[in-house]
Amino acid sequence: MKHNPGFGKPLPRKLFKGNVNDHFVKIAKDSGFKPPWIALQSEIRNKIRNIISNKNSSIESELYNWIDEVNIIIKKI
C-alpha cells in the first residue's frame, strides 16, 4: 500500500461532488473493470437489441423464450 503514488495524501474533493456511484463507475470503466451489475446491464441491453432486430424474422415462441431469458437476468439485479 505504501508504494502507491497517492498514499498518505488526501482524496481530491471532486471525488465527493455529484454522484459518487457514477464517479466510481467512470473510474472502473476507464480501468477496464466491469462491476457485476454493469456486466448484467450490458448483457440485458445486448439481448434486447437482438430481440428487437429479430422480431420480424423469428418465430413468436422463440421471441418469447428470449424475453423470458432477459427477465431471468433482470431478476438477478
Contacts in CASP RR format, 6 or more apart in sequence:
PFRMAT RR
TARGET T0000
AUTHOR 0000-0000-0000
METHOD contacts of the structure
MODEL  1
MKHNPGFGKPLPRKLFKGNVNDHFVKIAKDSGFKPPWIALQSEIRNKIRN
IISNKNSSIESELYNWIDEVNIIIKKI
1 7 0 8 1.000
15 23 0 8 1.000
25 35 0 8 1.000
25 38 0 8 1.000
28 34 0 8 1.000
28 35 0 8 1.000
28 38 0 8 1.000
29 38 0 8 1.000
34 42 0 8 1.000
37 77 0 8 1.000
40 73 0 8 1.000
40 76 0 8 1.000
40 77 0 8 1.000
41 77 0 8 1.000
43 73 0 8 1.000
44 70 0 8 1.000
44 73 0 8 1.000
44 74 0 8 1.000
47 66 0 8 1.000
47 69 0 8 1.000
47 70 0 8 1.000
47 73 0 8 1.000
48 70 0 8 1.000
50 66 0 8 1.000
51 63 0 8 1.000
51 66 0 8 1.000
51 67 0 8 1.000
51 70 0 8 1.000
54 63 0 8 1.000
55 63 0 8 1.000
END
